[in-house]
């Protein structure tokens, strides 16, 4: 169902629409705020212990490569649910920084396999320690106001919600890509 179909089902009384929107939106605002803050957090740079400022996307990609040596950009894109172009750019930065190497497969020159360098392995391991300490700290903060059962329920709901969103993306493949401005109606 798209927005046009939805509009046909609702009464044309603006006060009803406004009231319903505000009632439903109150809880979802916390999700919107979280997603926006977490997006900023993901894109900010951190030193994970080796003196190389990196974003979470970059360091998690490096760690995936460290744990799956020989992975291709196509496999990374599938795992992260991102485009090959985006992951190719990330891999190129990691290679420029001397954290990974790119090697063409002997039997297929189109496929490039990614391997961590010694420095890349060290940084990945530093990242794992960093995240372990950071997640432990975060869980401690959550436990100040939430029970273990509430935290478990949160992660379950988050997992299901993630699948709901993924399903919506799969159904609506023709939807406007992220970052593109809508065309003006004339």
Backbone torsions as a table, in degrees:
resi	resn	phi	psi	omega
1	UNK	NA	128.6	177.7
2	UNK	-100.1	-177.8	-175.4
3	UNK	-62.5	-35.5	179.3
4	UNK	-64.3	-44.4	178.1
5	UNK	-63.3	-41.3	179.6
6	UNK	-61.0	-42.2	-178.1
7	UNK	-62.8	-32.5	179.6
8	UNK	-68.7	-27.6	-177.2
9	UNK	-82.1	-23.9	-176.4
10	UNK	-88.5	146.9	173.6
11	UNK	-61.9	151.2	-176.9
12	UNK	-83.7	7.9	177.8
13	UNK	-77.0	111.9	-177.4
14	UNK	-59.7	-35.3	-178.9
15	UNK	-66.3	-37.0	176.9
16	UNK	-63.6	-46.2	179.9
17	UNK	-62.2	-46.6	179.6
18	UNK	-60.8	-46.6	-178.8
19	UNK	-63.1	-45.4	179.7
20	UNK	-63.6	-44.4	178.0
21	UNK	-57.5	-49.8	-177.2
22	UNK	-64.7	-37.6	178.1
23	UNK	-62.9	-47.7	-179.0
24	UNK	-72.9	-33.2	-172.7
25	UNK	-76.9	-22.6	-176.8
26	UNK	-53.7	-49.5	-178.9
27	UNK	-72.3	-37.7	-177.4
28	UNK	-71.0	-22.7	177.4
29	UNK	-57.9	-35.6	178.3
30	UNK	-65.6	-33.7	176.5
31	UNK	-67.8	-46.9	-179.9
32	UNK	-58.1	-46.6	-179.4
33	UNK	-62.9	-42.7	178.5
34	UNK	-61.1	-47.9	-177.4
35	UNK	-61.1	-43.1	179.9
36	UNK	-65.1	-43.9	178.7
37	UNK	-66.5	-42.2	-178.9
38	UNK	-67.2	-36.2	175.1
39	UNK	-59.7	-45.4	176.9
40	UNK	-60.7	-41.2	-179.9
41	UNK	-63.7	-43.2	179.9
42	UNK	-62.5	-37.5	-176.4
43	UNK	-86.5	-10.4	177.5
44	UNK	-79.1	155.4	-177.8
45	UNK	-94.2	145.9	178.8
46	UNK	-134.5	151.7	171.0
47	UNK	-96.1	112.5	-176.6
48	UNK	-87.6	13.6	172.7
49	UNK	117.2	-2.2	-178.8
50	UNK	-119.3	9.0	177.9
51	UNK	77.3	14.9	178.2
52	UNK	-115.6	106.0	179.0
53	UNK	-65.2	127.9	-177.3
54	UNK	-140.6	155.6	172.4
55	UNK	-82.5	165.4	177.2
56	UNK	-61.6	-37.4	-179.7
57	UNK	-61.0	-46.2	-179.0
58	UNK	-64.3	-47.3	-175.9
59	UNK	-71.9	-34.5	177.4
60	UNK	-70.6	-32.7	174.5
61	UNK	-65.7	-44.1	177.0
62	UNK	-58.7	-45.6	-179.7
63	UNK	-63.7	-38.2	177.1
64	UNK	-62.7	-42.2	178.4
65	UNK	-64.4	-41.0	179.2
66	UNK	-62.2	-37.8	-178.4
67	UNK	-84.8	-15.0	-179.3
68	UNK	-133.9	63.1	-177.8
69	UNK	-57.9	136.4	-178.9
70	UNK	94.6	0.8	178.6
71	UNK	-63.2	151.1	177.7
72	UNK	-102.7	164.3	176.3
73	UNK	-60.7	-38.2	178.8
74	UNK	-60.3	-43.8	178.8
75	UNK	-66.4	-39.4	176.2
76	UNK	-61.9	-44.3	-179.1
77	UNK	-61.3	-42.3	178.6
78	UNK	-64.8	-44.8	-178.9
79	UNK	-62.1	-46.5	-175.9
80	UNK	-86.0	-11.2	-178.5
81	UNK	70.3	34.3	179.9
82	UNK	-121.2	172.3	179.6
83	UNK	-75.8	155.4	175.9
84	UNK	-62.4	-35.7	179.1
85	UNK	-60.9	-44.2	-179.9
86	UNK	-64.0	-44.6	-179.1
87	UNK	-71.3	-30.1	176.6
88	UNK	-65.1	-40.3	176.9
89	UNK	-64.4	-42.9	178.6
90	UNK	-62.2	-45.9	179.4
91	UNK	-61.6	-38.7	178.8
92	UNK	-63.3	-41.6	177.2
93	UNK	-63.1	-44.2	179.6
94	UNK	-61.2	-37.9	177.8
95	UNK	-68.4	-42.4	178.0
96	UNK	-59.2	-35.9	-179.6
97	UNK	-81.6	0.0	178.4
98	UNK	76.7	23.0	-176.6
99	UNK	-96.8	-22.9	176.7
100	UNK	-139.0	163.1	170.6
101	UNK	-120.1	155.1	177.2
102	UNK	-114.5	126.9	179.9
103	UNK	-130.6	131.4	178.7
104	UNK	-75.6	141.7	176.4
105	UNK	-67.8	141.2	-179.4
106	UNK	-62.2	-40.8	-175.0
107	UNK	-85.0	-11.2	-177.7
108	UNK	-153.7	100.5	-175.5
109	UNK	-66.0	-16.9	178.3
110	UNK	-72.5	-32.5	-178.5
111	UNK	-84.8	123.3	178.6
112	UNK	-110.4	126.3	179.7
113	UNK	-97.1	145.5	-177.6
114	UNK	-110.3	133.9	-179.4
115	UNK	-132.7	142.4	177.3
116	UNK	-76.9	145.6	171.1
117	UNK	-83.8	175.9	176.7
118	UNK	-59.5	-42.8	177.6
119	UNK	-63.8	-38.4	177.8
120	UNK	-63.0	-41.0	177.6
121	UNK	-63.7	-43.9	178.8
122	UNK	-60.8	-44.7	-179.4
123	UNK	-66.1	-40.6	178.0
124	UNK	-61.0	-42.7	179.5
125	UNK	-67.9	-37.7	175.2
126	UNK	-63.2	-39.1	178.1
127	UNK	-62.3	-42.6	179.8
128	UNK	-61.2	-41.9	177.4
129	UNK	-66.0	-44.8	178.9
130	UNK	-55.8	-50.7	-178.4
131	UNK	-66.0	-38.2	178.1
132	UNK	-59.5	-46.6	179.1
133	UNK	-67.0	-42.2	-178.4
134	UNK	-65.9	-43.5	179.2
135	UNK	-66.1	-39.3	178.0
136	UNK	-62.0	-43.3	177.7
137	UNK	-62.5	-45.4	179.5
138	UNK	-61.0	-45.3	179.5
139	UNK	-61.8	-37.1	176.0
140	UNK	-61.7	-40.6	177.5
141	UNK	-65.8	-42.1	179.4
142	UNK	-64.0	-38.8	-177.9
143	UNK	-67.7	-15.7	176.3
144	UNK	-67.0	-28.1	-176.9
145	UNK	-124.6	-8.2	-176.2
146	UNK	-129.4	146.0	175.5
147	UNK	-79.8	160.7	175.2
148	UNK	-56.2	-37.3	178.1
149	UNK	-65.1	-38.6	177.9
150	UNK	-65.8	-39.8	178.4
151	UNK	-65.1	-43.7	177.5
152	UNK	-61.4	-41.9	179.1
153	UNK	-63.8	-40.2	177.6
154	UNK	-57.9	-47.6	-179.1
155	UNK	-66.6	-33.8	176.9
156	UNK	-66.5	-48.4	179.4
157	UNK	-61.1	-42.6	179.2
158	UNK	-60.4	-41.3	178.8
159	UNK	-64.0	-46.1	179.3
160	UNK	-65.9	-43.0	179.8
161	UNK	-61.2	-39.5	177.4
162	UNK	-60.0	-42.6	177.9
163	UNK	-65.8	-38.2	178.0
164	UNK	-61.3	-45.3	179.8
165	UNK	-65.9	-42.8	178.8
166	UNK	-59.5	-43.0	179.2
167	UNK	-62.5	-41.3	178.4
168	UNK	-61.6	-42.0	177.4
169	UNK	-61.6	-41.8	-179.3
170	UNK	-66.0	-39.6	-179.9
171	UNK	-70.1	-39.4	-174.0
172	UNK	-103.8	47.8	-178.4
173	UNK	-57.2	-25.3	-179.9
174	UNK	-83.2	2.5	-178.8
175	UNK	-65.6	159.3	-179.1
176	UNK	-58.5	125.4	178.5
177	UNK	-63.3	150.9	179.0
178	UNK	-60.3	136.3	175.2
179	UNK	91.1	-9.2	179.4
180	UNK	-93.5	141.7	177.3
181	UNK	-84.7	141.7	177.6
182	UNK	-67.3	150.1	176.7
183	UNK	-71.9	143.9	178.0
184	UNK	-76.6	141.4	174.7
185	UNK	-86.2	139.3	-179.0
186	UNK	-117.3	NA	NA
